[in-house]
Amino acid sequence: MQYSYEITPRPAELGGGWRLRLLEDGEEVGGGVFPVAPADPRQGMAWWNAMAEAERGYWLGVAGSARPADAYDAFLQAEAHTDAEGEAYAWLDSRGA
C-alpha cells in the first residue's frame, strides 16, 4: 500500500485555509478542512508586539505587505497549514508509512 497526502488551498468563499486529502494507493480515504478563523485585531496586535523586528520582517515578507494585519493573516494561514500537515503526519505514522 502507498500512503500519501495532499494539502490544497480552499477558496475564500468557503472560509479559506486548507483542504487535506489522505490518499491510499492514489484514492482519497479521508481528510479534512482547516479553515482560518477571522483575525481578532486585539490578538493580532498582541502577536505583533510580542515579536522581534526580524520576525516582523519575516511575516511582512510572507504576506507581501507592509501592513501588520496582513502579516497576522499570513501567520494564521501558516498555522492552519501546519495543523493540516500535523494531521497528515499522524495519519501516515498510524499506518507505518
C-alpha positions in Angstrom: 0.0 0.0 0.0 1.1 3.5 -0.9 0.1 6.2 1.6 0.4 9.9 0.9 -1.5 13.2 1.3 -2.3 16.4 -0.4 -2.9 19.9 1.1 -4.5 22.4 -1.2 -5.8 25.9 -0.6 -9.5 26.4 -0.1 -11.4 29.2 -1.8 -12.0 32.3 0.3 -15.8 31.9 -0.2 -15.6 28.6 1.6 -13.6 30.0 4.6 -10.1 29.9 3.1 -7.5 27.8 4.8 -6.6 24.4 3.6 -8.1 21.1 2.5 -6.3 17.9 3.4 -6.8 14.7 1.4 -5.5 11.4 2.8 -4.6 9.0 0.0 -4.2 5.3 -0.1 -2.9 4.0 -3.4 -3.9 7.3 -5.0 -7.5 7.1 -3.8 -8.9 9.5 -1.2 -9.7 7.7 2.1 -10.2 10.6 4.4 -9.1 14.1 5.1 -10.5 17.3 6.5 -10.6 21.1 6.2 -8.5 23.6 8.1 -10.1 27.0 7.8 -8.5 30.2 9.0 -10.6 31.8 11.7 -11.3 35.5 11.2 -8.4 37.6 12.7 -9.1 39.2 16.0 -7.5 42.7 15.8 -6.5 42.6 19.5 -4.9 39.2 19.2 -3.1 40.4 16.1 -1.7 43.4 17.9 -0.6 41.3 20.8 1.1 38.8 18.4 2.8 41.7 16.5 4.0 43.5 19.7 5.5 40.2 21.1 7.8 39.7 18.1 11.3 40.9 17.5 12.0 43.1 14.5 13.4 40.2 12.4 10.3 38.1 12.9 8.1 41.1 12.0 10.1 41.4 8.8 9.8 37.7 8.0 6.0 37.8 8.3 5.7 41.0 6.3 7.7 39.3 3.6 5.5 36.2 3.7 2.4 38.5 3.4 4.0 40.6 0.7 2.7 43.7 2.5 3.8 46.4 4.9 0.6 46.0 7.0 0.9 44.2 10.3 -2.7 42.9 9.8 -1.7 41.2 6.6 1.3 39.7 8.3 -1.0 38.3 11.0 -3.3 36.9 8.3 -0.2 35.2 6.7 0.7 33.8 10.1 -2.8 32.4 10.6 -2.7 30.8 7.2 0.6 29.2 8.0 -0.7 28.0 11.3 -3.7 26.3 9.6 -1.3 24.6 7.1 0.8 23.4 10.0 -2.3 21.9 11.6 -3.2 20.1 8.4 0.3 18.8 7.9 0.3 17.5 11.5 -2.9 15.6 10.9 -1.4 14.1 7.8 1.8 13.0 9.6 -0.2 11.5 12.4 -2.2 9.5 9.8 0.9 8.4 8.0 2.5 7.3 11.3 -0.6 5.3 12.2 -0.1 3.3 9.0 3.6 2.8 9.5 4.3 4.8 6.3 
